[in-house]
Amino acid sequence: MPAVNREPHKKGDFLVDYEEKVFEDVKAEPGQKALVTFHTVAFEGSIGLVNLLQATRLQRKGFDTSILLYGPGITLGVQRGFPRLGDEAFPGHLNFNNQLEKFMAEGGKVYACRFSTQALYGHGEAAFIEGIRMINPLDVLDCILLHKRDNAVIIDTWTV
């Protein structure tokens, strides 16, 4: 068997060239919009958190950014905590809440579907993080269509 004659990696080492940027750093044109939709369940994979971070990044690049929570996506917007709401039971337990609150504090808008809230998940409007705007289920498609009409950047988040 061949011998491996390399020093083991140690804390503080770089494994890749993280400073090289291949593409230009795109900023929004005045009035440009973005929409990030979520039809995914909280804590069932990383895509929910990853695209919340992408929404924040779009906002910081100057896009007028909205988040749409519908279907199982509404689970990202409900208040959490244990033993009390707002108490972090373990590191990362409140990552969705914290990211949505930060996004809204920086000017982002978050919408959540009333149908999936009540009919599918048995929650009421009071269950949501303050600042999330509840919408009629007929508004879900119209929100997407209005963003398409405005040539917005749209990122859809699905898990199946």
Protein Blocks (a to p, Z undefined) as FASTA:
>chain_A
ZZdddddddehiafbdfkbcfbdcddddehiacdddddddehiajklmmmmmmmmmmmmn
opacddddehjllmmmpccddfbghiafbghklmmmmmmmmmmmnopacdddfklmmmmn
opafklpcehiacddfklmmmmmmmmmmnopacdddddZZ
